[in-house]
Amino acid sequence: MSTSSDVPEAVSPSQSTEEASAPPQKKLPPGLRPYAKFELPTAEQMAAEESMNNCAVRTVLSLFMGAGLGAMFGVFMGTMDGAGLGIDGRLAGDQPKQNVRQIMKDMARNTGARSWSYAKGFGAMGALFAGSECVIEKVRAKHDMYNSVYAGCTAGAILAHSGGPKAMAVGCSTFAAFSAAIDYFMGHH
């Protein structure tokens, strides 16, 4: 005597054999999801994450990334520098005649100088911000939006130190506001 549970269900042509052999899914209440398989991180993943928690690593990484971005920005700005103007800023008709080789040499020198200048500035700003944010995060023992605001204030004040206390206050407030806006729009609040 066979029961209905012993008899396999008929598989329609539209169902695959995997779907037919899988147990039927229970409907979950709204807002609940089925369990997902949890996998432990590998040793390499843990080492990479731990290295990113080191303030020196974050600072050096930000220095090089900022310098790279600054160099690319400098190349772009350096090539746009002479659009319609001569190398020294005079109108093209006001300049003494130069051959193409001299013009290209001057443009390359100008672009290289601009690139190096932007690379130094962006690298210093990135390293200063990332380093101060990391130190502030370690001191506060919290990971929230205020770390970047405090780091922005610190970086802005240090970058404007040669202008005096008033310039440091303006630098602090503008960098802090910019950091807060970036965190807010990136959804880190």
N, C-alpha and C positions, 0 to 999 in steps of 0.2 A: 504494500500500500504506500503510495507516494503522496507526499503533501505538496502544496503549491510552492513551498520554499525550496524543494528539491529540484523543481523544474526550472531550467534557465529561461530568462525572459527572451522574447524574440527581439532580434536586433533589426531595426529598420535599415534600409540601404543608406539613409542619410547619416546614420550614427556610425562612428568608427568603433572598432572592437575595444579600444581603450576607454571610450566614453561608456560603453555598455558594461565593461568590467568594473568601472569605478563605482563606489557606493554613491547613492544619491546624496546631494548636498542639502543640509538642513538650512532653512531660512533663518538668518540671524536677525535679532531685533535691530532697528535703525541705530546707527552710530557705532555698532560693533563690527569688527573685522575678524576674519578667520586668523588662526595662529599662523605666524610666519616662522620659518626655521631661523634660529639664532646661531651664528657662527662666531667663534672667538677670533680675534685678530691674530695675524701671524706675528712672529718675532720681528720681521722686517717692518711691518706696519706699526708696531709698537715703538720700535726704534726711531722711525721717521717722525712719529707724533711727538715723541719725547724730545727729539732734537729741535722741533719747532717751538717747544716750550722754553728753550734756552734763549735768554735775552741777547747774548752775543751773536748767536746764529741768526736770529730775526733781524738784528741791526745790520749785520754784514749783508744778508740777503736783500734787505731794503736798500742798502747803499748801492749795490750793483744793479738792482732792478731800476732804481731811480736814475742812476747814471746812464743806463741803457735807454730809458725813455727820454731823458734829457738830450742825449746824443741824437736820437732820431728826430726829436723836436727841433734841435739846433740845425740839423741838415735841412729840414723842411723850411725853417725860417731863414737860413742862410741862402738857400736857392731863391727864395722869394724876396730877398733883400734888395736885389738890383733890378727888380721889374720896372722898366721905364726910366730908371735912373742909372747913372754910372756907378762904378764901384765906390767912389768917394761921396756919393749923394747928390752930385750935380746932374742936371739934365743931360741926356745923351748928346745933344747938339753942342753943349758948352765944353765938352771934353776935347783934349787933344786926341788926334787919331791914334788908335791902338790896334795892333793886329789881333786876330782871334786867339792866338796862343797866349798873348799877354792877358787878354780879358779872361780866358779860362783859368789861367794861373792865379790871377787875382781873385776870381770867384771861388776857386778851390781853397785858397788861403783864408778868405773871409768865412767860408762855410765851415772849415776846420776850426777856426778860432771860435766861431759862434757855437759850434757843436761842443767843443771842449768846455766853454763857459756854461752852457746849459747843463751839460753832464755833471759838472762839479756842483752846481746849485741844486739840481734835482736830487743828486745822490746825497748831498749833505742834508737836505730837507727830509728825504725818505728815512735816512739813518737816524736822524734826530727824533723824528716823530715815532718811528717804530721802537727805538730804544727807550724813549721816555714812556711810551704806552706800556711796554712790557714791564718796566720797573714799577710803574704806578700800579699795574695789575697785580704784580707780586706783593707790593706793600699793602694794597687794599684787600687782597685775597678775594677779589670779586671779579667776575667777567661781565661787565655791563657797559652801557652807553657812556657813562661818566668817565671811564678810563680814556676813551678817545678825546673827550672834551678837555679833560685835564692835560692830556698829552698835546693836544692842539694849542692850548694856552701856553704850555711850556715851550714848545717848538717855536711858536710865534714870537714869544718874548725873547728867546735866545737869538733868533734870527734878526731881530730888530734892536739888539743891544747897543749897537753903535750909534743909534739915533737918540739915545737918552730914555729917561723913564716914560715920557709921554708916548714915544714911538713904541716902547715895549708894551705899554698898556693897550695901544691900538692893535699891535701884532697879536697879543694874547687874545683879545676879544674877537678879532676877525678869524684867526685860525680856529679858535674854540667854536665859533658859530659855524664855520665851514665844516668842521669835523662833526658837529651835531647834525647838520643838515645832511651830510653824506650818510651818517648812520641811520637817520630817520628814513631817508629815501631808499636805502638798501635793505631796510626792514630789520635792523639789528636792535630796535628799541624794545 
